[in-house]
Amino acid sequence: MIQLGIVGCGGIAHAHLTAVRALVDLCKISVVFDEDASRAQAFAQEIGTDAKTASTADELFAYGIDAVIICTPNHSHEAYVEMAALYRIAVLCEKPLAHDLESAARMVHMVEKAGITNMVGFVNRHQPGIIKMRRALQDGVMGNIVSYMEICSGARLANPEIGMEWRMRREVAGGGAVADFGSHSFDMSTWLLEPLCGPLTHLMGNVSTFIPRAGSMPTNDDAAMLSGRFASGALMSVLDSRVGPGFYRVEIIGLKGFMTFDARTPQNLDVHLYDGSTYEGPIKDCTEPSFVGQMRQFLSAVSEQRPADPSLARGLFVQRMIEKVRDL
Ligand SMILES: NC(=O)c1ccc[n+]([C@@H]2O[C@H](COP(=O)([O-])OP(=O)(O)OC[C@H]3O[C@@H](n4cnc5c(N)ncnc54)[C@H](O)[C@@H]3O)[C@@H](O)[C@H]2O)c1
């Protein structure tokens, strides 16, 4: 039974709780910490088992846990990764890895020096339809790739009544949508296409901020439209937006056909081939929700004391792309 600690008891901590509940035979949340003690207490109660509330971060790390999940705003990830390295505790850190490149690079150095299992939360890799999509690409079903198109978005913040949040402040979050949603997009596009198309050699785009919050503008972007090209010539077009439409969709077009993943039906992969043939693929019984799949892989790396994938080094790779476009 792997004992977990959670730092930061807000929105995404609840997604991890759902995953832990699905894997009760493998792990439990033993202790939680939040700088807002009332949030930590409410979360511990919600967990409902014997989860403790630590009154300091040190107390959490000294508790005897095997792994920690970092669910705090981006600029605070580094401090907790540093503690995990000090206490030699495995770490799953939420994305984007950090609010800037220097912080992300220090984090990778710390975990590699400490030799701890480390993973970054690029959870969309674990969507069942995306697992099928990657396999279809490996099987050469699409032929040469023409284009990768993605919309990665949320709709909650399209509501102008919602006031200023930490994620709208550059000094805390780094980029806006280009970091929050773009971290998923940069990982996904390169993870899927680079094995076939070589590296992403060209990247450009535009960012915009639309909605004032409680009378002042956010200091980072609400949306980013990105365009790129891989070494093979395959083209990339991505919209990352926190102001709608609120869905996640990936479409890949090749010379033999096209395929679409839409997270509203996460187990499906829609494949259309121009010669009229069908592709079912060998992956049939893959239905696990993405946060459960991610947690299962993390726990297996922790129990076998081996590197996890995607590691914090992958988070740094993605951070470089965020930095390249966030000030366009
Ligand atoms: N994987 C995903 O798809 C996904 C989705 C949403 C958020 N995230 C990431 O998760 C992280 C948290 O985002 P969220 O939406 O849950 O935020 P949130 O605001 O809902 O929750 C953050 C929590 O951290 C606490 N906190 C703030 N600073 C802290 C500190 N220094 N030490 C301890 N606690 C602190 C807050 O009190 C709050 O309870 C971010 O890095 C975000 O990008 C990932």
The ligand as an SDF file (V2000), in Angstrom:
LIG
                    3D

 44 48  0  0  0  0  0  0  0  0999 V2000
   -3.7190   18.1590  -15.1150 N   0  0  0  0  0  0  0  0  0  0  0  0
   -4.6280   19.0690  -15.4260 C   0  0  0  0  0  0  0  0  0  0  0  0
   -5.3210   18.9680  -16.4180 O   0  0  0  0  0  0  0  0  0  0  0  0
   -4.7890   20.2700  -14.5110 C   0  0  0  0  0  0  0  0  0  0  0  0
   -6.0290   20.8990  -14.4020 C   0  0  0  0  0  0  0  0  0  0  0  0
   -6.1580   21.9640  -13.5220 C   0  0  0  0  0  0  0  0  0  0  0  0
   -5.0520   22.4280  -12.8140 C   0  0  0  0  0  0  0  0  0  0  0  0
   -3.8360   21.8110  -12.9860 N   0  0  0  0  0  0  0  0  0  0  0  0
   -2.6520   22.3110  -12.2680 C   0  0  0  0  0  0  0  0  0  0  0  0
   -2.7820   22.0090  -10.8800 O   0  0  0  0  0  0  0  0  0  0  0  0
   -2.2020   23.0590  -10.1120 C   0  0  0  0  0  0  0  0  0  0  0  0
   -3.2620   23.6130   -9.1520 C   0  0  0  0  0  0  0  0  0  0  0  0
   -4.3370   24.1180   -9.8940 O   0  0  0  0  0  0  0  0  0  0  0  0
   -5.8300   24.1310   -9.3070 P   0  0  0  0  0  0  0  0  0  0  0  0
   -6.7060   24.4460  -10.4500 O   0  0  0  0  0  0  0  0  0  0  0  0
   -6.1130   22.9170   -8.5040 O   0  0  0  0  0  0  0  0  0  0  0  0
   -5.7350   25.4260   -8.3510 O   0  0  0  0  0  0  0  0  0  0  0  0
   -6.7030   25.8080   -7.1460 P   0  0  0  0  0  0  0  0  0  0  0  0
   -6.5920   27.2600   -6.9680 O   0  0  0  0  0  0  0  0  0  0  0  0
   -8.0590   25.1930   -7.3380 O   0  0  0  0  0  0  0  0  0  0  0  0
   -6.0430   25.0600   -5.8970 O   0  0  0  0  0  0  0  0  0  0  0  0
   -4.7550   25.3930   -5.4220 C   0  0  0  0  0  0  0  0  0  0  0  0
   -4.6930   25.0690   -3.9240 C   0  0  0  0  0  0  0  0  0  0  0  0
   -3.3490   25.2770   -3.4930 O   0  0  0  0  0  0  0  0  0  0  0  0
   -3.3670   26.0540   -2.2750 C   0  0  0  0  0  0  0  0  0  0  0  0
   -2.1100   26.7950   -2.2270 N   0  0  0  0  0  0  0  0  0  0  0  0
   -1.7930   27.9320   -2.8930 C   0  0  0  0  0  0  0  0  0  0  0  0
   -0.4860   28.2340   -2.6980 N   0  0  0  0  0  0  0  0  0  0  0  0
    0.0260   27.2800   -1.8770 C   0  0  0  0  0  0  0  0  0  0  0  0
    1.2880   27.0520   -1.3090 C   0  0  0  0  0  0  0  0  0  0  0  0
    2.3330   27.8290   -1.5770 N   0  0  0  0  0  0  0  0  0  0  0  0
    1.4430   25.9950   -0.4820 N   0  0  0  0  0  0  0  0  0  0  0  0
    0.3880   25.1900   -0.1880 C   0  0  0  0  0  0  0  0  0  0  0  0
   -0.8420   25.3500   -0.6980 N   0  0  0  0  0  0  0  0  0  0  0  0
   -1.0230   26.3770   -1.5630 C   0  0  0  0  0  0  0  0  0  0  0  0
   -4.6120   26.9190   -2.3540 C   0  0  0  0  0  0  0  0  0  0  0  0
   -5.0550   27.3230   -1.0620 O   0  0  0  0  0  0  0  0  0  0  0  0
   -5.5970   25.9800   -3.0580 C   0  0  0  0  0  0  0  0  0  0  0  0
   -6.3080   25.1800   -2.1510 O   0  0  0  0  0  0  0  0  0  0  0  0
   -1.6730   24.0890  -11.1130 C   0  0  0  0  0  0  0  0  0  0  0  0
   -0.3210   23.8610  -11.3680 O   0  0  0  0  0  0  0  0  0  0  0  0
   -2.5090   23.8250  -12.3430 C   0  0  0  0  0  0  0  0  0  0  0  0
   -1.8930   24.2210  -13.5500 O   0  0  0  0  0  0  0  0  0  0  0  0
   -3.7030   20.7350  -13.7800 C   0  0  0  0  0  0  0  0  0  0  0  0
  1  2  1  0
  2  3  2  0
  2  4  1  0
  4  5  1  0
  4 44  2  0
  5  6  2  0
  6  7  1  0
  7  8  2  0
  8  9  1  0
  8 44  1  0
  9 10  1  0
  9 42  1  0
 10 11  1  0
 11 12  1  0
 11 40  1  0
 12 13  1  0
 13 14  1  0
 14 15  2  0
 14 16  1  0
 14 17  1  0
 17 18  1  0
 18 19  2  0
 18 20  1  0
 18 21  1  0
 21 22  1  0
 22 23  1  0
 23 24  1  0
 23 38  1  0
 24 25  1  0
 25 26  1  0
 25 36  1  0
 26 27  1  0
 26 35  1  0
 27 28  2  0
 28 29  1  0
 29 30  1  0
 29 35  2  0
 30 31  1  0
 30 32  2  0
 32 33  1  0
 33 34  2  0
 34 35  1  0
 36 37  1  0
 36 38  1  0
 38 39  1  0
 40 41  1  0
 40 42  1  0
 42 43  1  0
M  CHG  2   8   1  16  -1
M  END
$$$$
